Amino acid sequence: MNAPVDEPVDSSLQHSHCVLDDTLQDNFVEGSPLGTVSSSSGQLAGAEWPAFSGMPRWLRQELRSDHAGEYGAVMIYRGILAISRDGQARQFAERHLVTEARHLKLMEEIVPPANRTRLLPLWHVMGWLTGALPALFGRKAIFATIEAVETFVDHHYAQQIVRLGNAGEEGVLRQTLLDCQADEVSHRDEAAELGDRHKNPLLGLWCAVVGAGSAAAVVAAKRV
């Protein structure tokens, strides 16, 4: 990773970040780092989800991990915005934070509070650090981190979508996962385009750690 480079931040970016961060930070309620951010995304807003208790055990576990993952994603972008003063990186993080906030709101609708992982306080800290640490080293480290995270998330959602199939009352749930996956793939591709194709060894090692950590987090969220 290269040493951090401070760049002047456009005043409009500073204002938009303050508004967004105040909205999120003032509403850390019931294990959610959100607040008045839009409650759902796309055509699935207000959808009637299958009863969580009636879902097969494997699906309940997957959705617990999805909820935890989207929670962590929100915290990653908050960590980036807390540290980075790079205009391009901040615009990137602010746009993606809004999308991840919508995803988390969807997962909060699907997964009842009593059925969520008990590790959310850990996700709060680790997610923030996953965004903040690369932000210390500049935009390229940020983009590489997001590419690594979203590469894992793409595969994670794909496995669930394949297993769900097309039939039954869980069709709306499958479509939700497809929509979330499409957003994550878009984030991954944008990060890859903005970042370096040839990562230095230290950054490559960091991305490997991020990918392994994401996999471990899924396992933990399913069990605890």
N, C-alpha and C positions, 0 to 999 in steps of 0.2 A: 504494500500500500504506500502511496505517496503521502508526503506531509500535507496537512490541511491548507487549503488556500482560501483566504477570506475574500469574498467579492461583495461589492455594494449591493444591498437589497433594495429593490424598487419599493417605494413607499406604499404602492397599491398592494404589493405582496405582503408587506408588514401588516397592513390593515386587514386584509382578508384572512391572514393567519390568526390574528388576534380574535377576530369575530368567531372563526371556526373553533379555535382552541377553547375560548370561553364557553361556547355552546357545549363542547364535549366535557370539559373539566368540571363545569358547574353541575353536571348531571350524572355523576358516577353513582348510580342507584342500583341496588339489588344485583350487584355483580356485573354491571354493564358500564363501560366507559363512554357510553353514548348519552343521548339526551333527546333534544328536539330535532335531531337529524332525521330526514325522511324515513318513514317506518318501513317501507317496502320498495321493491324495484319493479319496473316494467309492468307487464300485464298481469302479474301474479299478486299485485297488491290486494289485500283483503281476501285472499284465497282461503278456502276451507280445507285445512289439512286433515289427514287421517289422524285418528286418536293415537297419541304417542304410545299409550299403554297397550294398544292393540297391535302395534308393529312387532315383527319378529325381532328376537333379541339381537341378532347381528346388525339389523338396521338401526335399532336404538343406540347401539354402541357407536356405529359410524356417525350418526347425527350428533351424538355427544362430542365426538372428536371434531366434527365440522364446526359446531358452535365454538368450541375452544380455539380452533384454528382461525376463525374469523375474528374472534376476540383478540387473539394474538396479532393478527394483521393490522387491526386498528391501532394497537399499541406500537407496532413497528413504525408506522407512519407518524405517530405522535412523537416517538423517539427521534426520528429524522428531523421533524420540524422544531424540536426543542434545541437541537444542536446546529444544524446546517444553516449557513448564511448564504449559500449558493442559490442564486435566483432560479436557475433551471431545475435544480434538485428540489427546491421548495414548491415550484409549480407542479412538478411531477408528483410529489408527495401529497399535496393538497387535493389534486384531482382524484388520486387513487384512494385517499382517505375517505372521501365521500362515497365512493363505490363500496369500499369495505364496510363502511358504516351501514349501508343499506343491506349488505349481505348479513351482517350481524343481527340487524333488526329482524330479518327473515328467520334466521335460526332461533332467535328468541321467541318468535311466534310458534315455531315448530316444537322446540324442546322446552318443556316446562321447567321452571326454576329448580324444583326438587330433583330433577333428573339430570342436571348439568354436572360436569366434573367439579369436584371439590378443590381442584388445583388452580382455579382462576386467579387467586392472588399471586401465585407463582408465574402464571402466564402474563399477568400485568407487568411484572418486573422484567421477565426474560424477553417478552416481546419488545418492551421499550428499549432494552439494551441492544437487542438485535438491530434496531434501527439507529440508535444513538452511536454505537461504537463505529460502524463504518462511516457515519456522518463526520466523525472526527478526521477522517482521511480523505474527504472530498467526494465529489459526485460519482466518479467512476466506481468507487467502493460501494456506494449506495446502490447504483444500478446493478452491479454484480450480485449484491446480496438479494435484491428483489428478484432477479432472474433465477437465482438458486432456490429461493422460497417458492416461487410460482411454478417452477419446473416440478417440484415435488407435489404441490397442490393439484396441478393438472392431472398427474397420475393418480393421486388419491381420489379425486372426484370421478375420474374415468372408471376406476374399479367398481365404485358404488353404482354408477349409471348402468354399467354392463350387467351387474347382478340384479338390479331392479327390473330390467326388461321393460316391456311396454304396457303390460296389461294391469287391470285392477284399479282400485281407488287410489293407489299410490302414483298414478300417472302424473298428477299435478306436482307431486314431490319430485319425481324424476325430471320434469321440465324445469323445476327450480334449480336442481343440481346442474342441469345442462346450462342454464343461464349463468349461474355462478361460475361454472367452469370456463365458459366463453370469456367472461370478464377477466378471469385469472390468466388465461392464455394471452389475452390482449396486453395485460400488464407485463407478462413475461417477455413478449415479443418487443414491446416498447423499450423495456429495460435493456434487452439484448442489443437493440439498435443503437441506443444512446451510449452504451458501455463499450469497453474494449473487447475486441474479438480475441486478442491474445493477452490473457491475464498473467500477471507476474506470479511466481510460485507462492508467495505469501498470501496473495488474494485468492489464488486457487485453493489453498489449504483452508482459508476462512470459509469459502463457499462450500467446501466438502463438509466442514463442521456444521454449517447451517443446514445443509441437507440431511445430515445424520441426526441433528437435533430435532428437525421437523418430524422425522420418522419416529424418533423416541417419544416425542410429545404426543403423537397420535396414539401410540400404544398406552401411554400413561392415562390419557383422557378417557380411553375406553374402559379402563379398569378402576379408576379412582373417582 
